[in-house]
Amino acid sequence: MEVVIDKQYPIPANLEQCWQVLSEVTDLATCMPGASITEKLDETHYKGSVKVKVGPANAAFAGDIEIQGIDPALREIRMLGKGADRGGSSASMQLTASLLAQSDGSTNLVGKATVIVNGKFAQFGGRMMTSVSDMILQQFADNFSIKAQAISLQTEIAHSAHATQNPSANGAATEAKVSTEPTPAQTMQTELNGLAIVWM
């Protein structure tokens, strides 16, 4: 079964901060709930794993990740992930992710993914898998946003620390630090769980 998802997600961080996250493969992998890179084979090939739960179906996929291209000029990365679990299910994802700067200083994360699943997950049907894939990419985008905002916060703190060396800038430095404090709601989602979609 094949599902194609083409989405844009607004990220409240600038282009360079977002590119720091997108261009670092090991950092980018942690944005995907349930995913981890277990081994780096070379600059473009990695071993990884993904744990996923969709309703009553559970799987732990072990597989390979291939970086097919990183284009700093276009702010784009292309990758292919393939994996299988011990139960005979398999999945692959062809992903192209890119960044578009917005006039207000924010960035749009543009993602196009072709997901192919076989085995027990295919039984849910195309409509269900599209909904689950949508949710997975939304969780990925939310985690990506948190990482990009953390870089933005670090930049603000660094600027504030520099500004404190100039007494006349103390007020601005304090204001900048307060306005960029992360909220408790900004917590990375570390588990990939499609249960909510199944209930819907």
Disulfide bonds with the S-S distance in Angstrom:
none
